[in-house]
Amino acid sequence: MRLLKADLHIHTGYSMDCSTPIEQVINRCLKVGINCIAIADHGTTEGALKLQSLAPFKVIVAEEILTSQGEIMGMFLKDTIPSGLPVEQTISAIRAQGGLVCIPHPFDTFVRSALDGKILEEIAEQIDAIEVFNSRSPLPRTSTKALMFAHKHGIPRSAGSDAHTISEIGNAYVEMPEFNGKDDFLQALAKGRIFGRRTGPMVHFASAWARLKKQF
């Protein structure tokens, strides 16, 4: 059985703090052996949909959605979900598209937009997957908390590089069986093995610079 190497959290130039062209994302994945990705740009599915039409490997259309209480990732989406809605309304909007609810960088105190533990407990039964390794999260205890939460609630564990620059792609991935569609995806994810390394803090300056360039 062929296994996928799935980096399930990547950004493109369609995010406000990333300048990576989608063609470079494809080339980088081919170079490092990543053959499944989730494109989760901030506030839009446009780049993910375009990349999905071009890539010679699996692309999950996702979006990192800023709710009024923090960020949620919708996966297997068809359209952009607006920012600024309450968590429950955002989850309903994801479900309306037949999508899955994933929690990016949970418990990461360095990410101001991370959902806090109280909210995560309140919505635990509605979470389909949770990121237990994010290459940009600097502290191992963040992963430990996420793993404990996933185990407590029986939630499949996800991982991703959270790449905002080309060299970050593949820094974290899930080695998992092939899947067809969202239901197969969760079953395959539950059987996956997580690999990854933490990205150095300098990449955050690249994100800040990309954001500034787009503003001005």
SULHUGI-V864395 format. One record per helix or strand of 2 or more residues. SS is the DSSP state (alpha for helix, beta for strand). FROM is the first residue (numbers start at 1). TO is the last residue. If there is no record, write none. Layout:
ss: (SS;SS)
from: (FROM;FROM)
to: (TO;TO)
//
This chain:
ss: (beta;alpha;beta;alpha;beta;beta;alpha;beta;alpha;alpha;beta;alpha;beta;alpha;beta;alpha;beta;alpha)
from: (3;22;36;46;58;70;87;100;117;124;129;140;156;166;172;181;193;203)
to: (10;32;42;54;67;75;96;103;122;126;134;153;160;168;177;190;196;215)
//
